[in-house]
Amino acid sequence: MVRVFLDHVTKVFEDKKKRVIAVDDVTLEIPDGKFVGILGPSGCGKTTTLRIIAGLEKPTKGKVYFDDKDVTPLSPKERNVAMIFQFPALYPTLTVYDNIALPLKEAKLSESQIREEIKRMAEFLGISQYLNEKPAKLDMSTKQKVVIAKTLLKDPSLFILDEPLTVVDPKARVEIRSRLKEIQLELRKTMIYVTHDQTEALTLAEQIAVMNEGKIVQFDTPENLYNRPKNTFVGWFIGNPGMNLIEVSTAEENGKLYLVTEGGFKYDVSFLSEEFKKVGSPEKVILGIRPEFVQIGSGPIEANCVHIEFMGNRLIIHLDAYDRRIIAKVSPNVAVKPGSKVLLNFPKEKIMIFDAKSGNLLI
């Protein structure tokens, strides 16, 4: 097990035509024995960060520590890192059994120990029936299970997983996700899981580093990322659908404080008057409310239903409230049809107020 620490790490790729800052002054501590996710959209720097941790890339600036040891100049092998990538890589001429056995033979285990370890892992991952097959006969999901079995039977300081379920079918994805979590809880090995899929990160990781444009914008528990996003990017990126972010102005009327738009949107936030004063009474802010907290049927906001997405146990309702689009995530029992007029309410305890310029959370 190992504690990973990135100390002001920057990675710049440049040639004669352009200069790209892939990782921008990232400082991150990954605790010993934890399952940590690195989550963000394509091109945000998450895979480059992972490759720097693994030793596949050298940072332009900054250092990487495993515990208190500076491993920046060390290779992946010297760092004792085990990696699983997006596309499964297996030796095509070897059977599944022999592929899995390679790290065990390298560790000089006896044949009986190798058989026992492979039997245990194959049963756990549900691939026992494929042990005598060659990889060419396997589907992509089974190949990835073989790679996971082979990797997990090593004894590394750190497991690194780079979007390992992207090419796996949905059913196997749920199964492998569950298995990975069980294995990590059993081994208590440090695991770093890079993905653009928030479901994978939220269900697997104990802590998640959300990245955007080369920076870590929030490193927190899944619960805090959902309930208290530090900025509008995290609010929008975490959640399905993401948070409603409504650009508004503040206005006082008859001793009350409202959030308004030129098109007629109006929401009473008098209950937050003191909090607004504490943050400097900004004239423009962003009102945040998650779709699942939008209440339909009564309230001060009038809206028109534009269209509805059926999601089984939920409806995703797209609404026009004056000059702003709002999305609600509600029970399929809610009687709303495209073209109908509805009333909306935002529960006071569920709204958030963000700075209009920086996007940072204010209230």
N, C-alpha and C positions, 0 to 999 in steps of 0.2 A: 504494500500500500504506500501511497505517496501523496504529499501535498504539492499542488502545482501553483506556482506564483509567476505571473507575468508582470514585469516591472517596466512600465512606460514603453511598451513595445510598439514600434512603428515599422511598417513594411511598405516600401515604395518600389513600384515597377516603372521603369522608364527606358525609352529608347530615343532615337533622334526625333520622332514624330510627337510623342506624348509622354506625359508623366502621370501615373495613377497612384494615389495613396490608398492602398488596399486595406491597411490596418493603421489606425490613426491614434497613437499615444494611448494604447490600451493597458490599463492596470487591472488585474483580475486575480483573485485568490480562490482556488478550487480546493475545498477542504479534503483532507485525507479520508478515503473510504466512502465518498459521496457520489451519487449519480447526478451529474450536472449537464444540462442542455445548453447548447449555443444555438439560438434561434434567430432567424431573420430572413428577409427576402433574398432572391438571387442577386449576387453582386454586392452584398453588404459587407463582405470581409470575413464571414464565419469560417469558410473552408481554409482560407489563408491563415487565419488564427490557429486553426486546428493543425495545419501543416507545420507551423512554427513550433507548436507544443510538441509535435511528434519528432521534429528534427529534420523534416523534409525541406523546410525553408529556413534560411537564416534571416533574422530581423535586420532591417536597416539600422534601427536604433533600439535600445532597450535590451533586457536580459530575461532569460527563462530559468526558473529555479524549480528543482524537484527537492522538496523539503528545504534544506538550507544550502544545497549544492547548486552552483551555477552550471547548468547543462547546455548553455547556449552553443558552445562549439562542438557538442557531442552528436554523433550519428543516432538514428533511431535505435539501432541495435545496442549501442552503448547506453542509451537511455532505458533500455529494457521495456519498450513500448510494443503492445500488440494492437494491430489495426484491422478494422473491417471497413471495406469501401463499398461504394454504391453498386458496382458490378462485381459479381463473384469471380475470383481467380483461383482456378484449381488446375492441377496437372492432368491433362486429358488422357495420358497413357496409364495413369494409376487408378485403381479402384477407389471408391469412396473410403473404404477402410484404410487403405494405404495413404490416401491424402490426409486423413485425420491423424494417422499414426506418426506423421513426419516430426512434429515438435516433440512427441513423446520419445521417439527414437533418439532425437538430438539430445534430450535430457537423460539418455542412457537408462531408461526404465526397462525392466525385464519384460519378456514377451507376455507373461501372465498378467503383469501390471497393465501393460498396454491394452490387452484384450478387455480387462475389467473396466478400465477408464473409458474406452471407446463404447463398450456395451452400455455403460451407465449414461453417457452423454447422448448416445444415439436413441436410447429409450426416452430420455427426457425431451429430446427435440422431435421425436416421432419419425426417425429416419432409419430405423433398424433394418427394414426390408430392402434398403438400397445399398447396404454396405459392400456388396459384391459387384455393384454396377459401376460402369464408367460414367464420368460426368456428362458425356455427350447425350446420354439417354435420359437425363434428368431435366425437369422444367426449372425455370429460373428460381422459383421459390424454394425448391428442394436444394438447388445448388447453394443458395445463400444460407440455408440451414447447415449445410456441410461446412461452409466457411466459418460460420459461427461456432460450430462444434470444434473445429480445428483450432480456432483462435482461443476459445475459452479453456481448452485443455493445456494451454501454455501457462506459465507462472510469471506473468509480467508485473511490473510495478504499476502499470497504467494501461487501461483499455481505451482505445479511441475508435469511435464509430462515426463514419462520414456518410450520412444519408443511406444507411444500409438497407432500408425497406422500400426505397423508391421504385425498384423494378419488381417488387414482390406483389402478388395479387392481393386484393383487399382482405380475403378470408385469412390467408396466411399471415398478412401483416398484423392482424389483431392477435393471432396465436403467438407469433414470434415476439411481439411487443411484450406480451404477458410473460413469456419464458425469460426474456432478457431481464425483466424486473425481478423475477424470482431468483435468477442466478446472481444478480447483483446483491440482493438482500442476503443470500446465502454466503457469498464470498466476501462481501464488504470490501470489494476492490474499488478503487477510484475509476469511474467511467465518465468519459466525456462524449456526448452524443450531439452531433451537428445535424440540423435539419431545418427545412423551411416549413415543415408541417407542424403547426401548433398543437394538434391533437397528440402527436407523438411526444413532443416536448412536455406538454402539460400532464400527460398520463405517466410518463416514465421518470422525469427528473424531479429531484428534491429541490434544486435551485436552477434557475434559468437565466442566462445572460442574453438579453435581447439586443441585437446589433442592428445598426442602420448607418450606412455611409461610412463604414470603417470604425465606428465608435460603439462602445457599449452604452446604451441609453438607460438600461436598468438591469440590475442583477438582483434577483429576488426570488421568493417562493412563488409557485404557481398561483397560490391564493392572493398574494399581494399584487402580482401582475394584473390579475383580473379585477380585484376590488379597489386597488389604489395605484393605478398607472401614474407614473411620474410625468408623463407628457402625452400629447395627443397621438404621437406615433404608436406608443405602446397601447393606448386605449383603442386605437383603430386596428392594430395588428393582432392583438389578443382578443379572441371572441369570434363567434360564428353566427351571424355577421358581426363585424366589429362595431365599436361604439359609435353612436350618432354624435357628430361633432357639428354644432350649429353656431355659425358666426353671428354674433349679436352685438348691439350697443346697449349701454345702460341708460335708463331714463327715470327721473323721479316725477311722481304724479300724485297729488293729494297726500303727501307724506309717505308714499309707498315707493319701493324700488322695483323696477321692471327690467327685464331683458327684452329688447324689441328689435324689429327689422323694419326697413322702409316699406316692405310689402304688407305689413300688418300683423306679423307674428308678435305675440306678447305673452310673457310668462312672469308671474309675480315672484320675486325673490326677496321680499321684505324680511323674511326670516333669516336672511344672510346679510342684512345691512351692516352689522358690526364687523363681520368677517371681511366685507368689501372695504370698509374703512381701514382695517388692519393691513390690507395689501395695496393701499394707496388709491382706492376708489377709481379703478381704471374705467375709461370711457368705452373701450371695446374689449370683449372677451369671447371665449368659445364655451358654449354650454355643452356638456357631455352627459349623455344618458344611454345606457346599454339597451339594445332593442328588447331584451327580455323583461325590462322593467317598465317599458312604455305600457300604460294602461289604456284600453280602448273601451268606450261605452259612456263615459262621463268625464267631465273636466273642462278646463277653460280654453283649450286649444281646439279650433275647428280644423278639419282636414278632409281631403278627398282621397279615397282609395284608388290608386293607380293600377296596381296589379298585385297578384298573390302567388307566392311559391308554396307548393304543398311539400312538406318535409316529413310526412308520416305523423309523428306525434306533435308536430308544430307547424304553424303557418308563418311564413315570412311575408309581412304585409308592407308594401311600399306606399307611402302616403305623401301627398303634397299639403303642407300646412302653410298656406299663404305662399310665400316665396322660398320656402325651405323644404327639402326632401327629408323625411323621417322614416325610419324602418322600425317596425314592431315585430317581435317574435312572440306569438301567442298560441294558446290552445286551439286545436281545430274546431272546438265547440263555439268559438267566437263567430257570431253571425255578421260577416262583412263580405261584400261583393265588390268587384271592380266597378268604379263609377259612383259608389255610394258615399254619402257624407257621414263622418263619424266625429265624435269628441274624444280628445286625448287628455291624459293627465300624466305628469311626471312626479312620482313620489319624492317628497322633499329630501328624504334620507339617501336617495339614490343618485342625485345629480352631482356633477362635478363642474368646477369652473377652471378653465385654463387661460393662460395669458395668450392674447391674440397674436403677439409677435413671436415669442419664443416657443409657444406651445407647451410650456411647463405648467404643471399643476399649481393652481393658486389656492383653491378652496375645495 
